Amino acid sequence: MIGRLAGFLLARSPRERWLMLALVVVALPLGWWQGVIVPLQTRHHDARATLQEERALAEFLTRARAEIADLPAEGSAEADGALSDLPTLLPGLSEVEDSLRMTGLADSLDDLAGTEDGGMRLRLDNVAFTELMPWLVRFEQTTGYRLEELTLQRRDAPGLIEATILLTP
């Protein structure tokens, strides 16, 4: 085997031998790097991003579970009193935009429009999941709007989503 390789190399000109040496020293390690190491690094990065998203979701669900446990039982006097505290005038689109601005979510607002039944449709892009959900829960509890539809789509960056929200009175 080594004899054949030596014979093969001796049959080549010095220039060809240098080029083959360059191939072995430079091109093969570079090919190894691009073909094996880079894909492994990409998979590792994607796995870390997914783990971060899952941890953010678990944190939100833990907080939501605690908030739900603190809610009064339906039909109780405390729950009836909470319903009477709802405002009679629903906030308009500008108040919704102000609420988003106060919580730092206004930069993510892509579309805000009223619906025929007095509700509103919001579309937020590249918004942090852990910031949107608490705002949405607070907004629903304090304004008299009810969450009718919620569509979430994951973005490439960890923890960021695109959300389409339909709120009805």
C-alpha positions, -999 to +999 in steps of 0.1 A: +000+000+000+027+025+010+048+013-019+021+021-044+016+055-028+053+062-030+054+051-066+024+072-074+040+103-059+074+097-075+057+095-109+044+131-104+063+163-110+075+184-079+047+209-086+021+182-086+035+168-054+033+202-037-003+206-049-012+172-035+004+181-002-016+213-001-047+193-008-040+170+022-029+198+045-056+225+036-085+211+016-092+179+035-093+196+070-114+224+056-138+199+041-139+181+074-147+213+092-175+223+068-189+188+064-189+177+100-181+204+126-203+232+112-234+210+110-228+198+146-224+234+158-257+244+140-276+215+156-262+224+190-272+261+186-307+250+175-311+227+205-301+255+229-326+278+213-354+252+216-344+246+252-347+283+260-381+285+244-393+255+263-380+270+296-398+303+288-430+284+282-427+264+314-420+296+334-451+312+319-473+282+325-461+280+361-470+317+367-503+312+349-512+282+370-506+303+402-527+331+389-555+307+379-554+292+414-559+327+429-590+334+409-623+333+427-646+304+420-673+310+394-706+320+409-691+331+442-698+366+456-662+375+451-664+366+414-696+385+410-680+415+426-651+412+402-675+413+372-691+444+384-658+462+385-654+459+347-656+492+330-687+501+310-668+518+282-644+496+264-611+511+255-605+522+219-577+513+195-556+543+207-558+531+244-548+496+233-518+511+215-510+532+246-511+500+267-488+482+244-464+512+244-464+513+282-454+477+284-428+480+256-446+460+231-456+488+207-425+483+185-438+448+177-473+459+167-478+453+129-515+457+126-543+470+149-578+472+135-614+472+148-639+445+139-676+449+129-688+435+163-668+461+183-638+439+189-603+443+176-576+423+158-540+428+167-509+414+149-476+415+166-444+403+150-411+394+167-426+399+202-412+381+233-437+354+244-429+360+280-438+397+277-469+393+255-488+367+276-488+387+309-499+418+290-527+399+273-539+384+306-539+418+323-556+435+293-584+408+292-590+411+330-591+449+332-608+460+300-639+438+294-625+424+262-625+386+259-598+366+240-617+350+211-587+338+190-550+335+195-526+323+169-489+320+177-461+312+153-425+306+163-398+329+149-361+320+143-348+339+174-354+322+207-384+332+226-398+354+198-432+348+182-456+363+158-491+366+174-525+373+159-550+382+185-588+386+182-605+403+211-643+407+214-664+427+239 
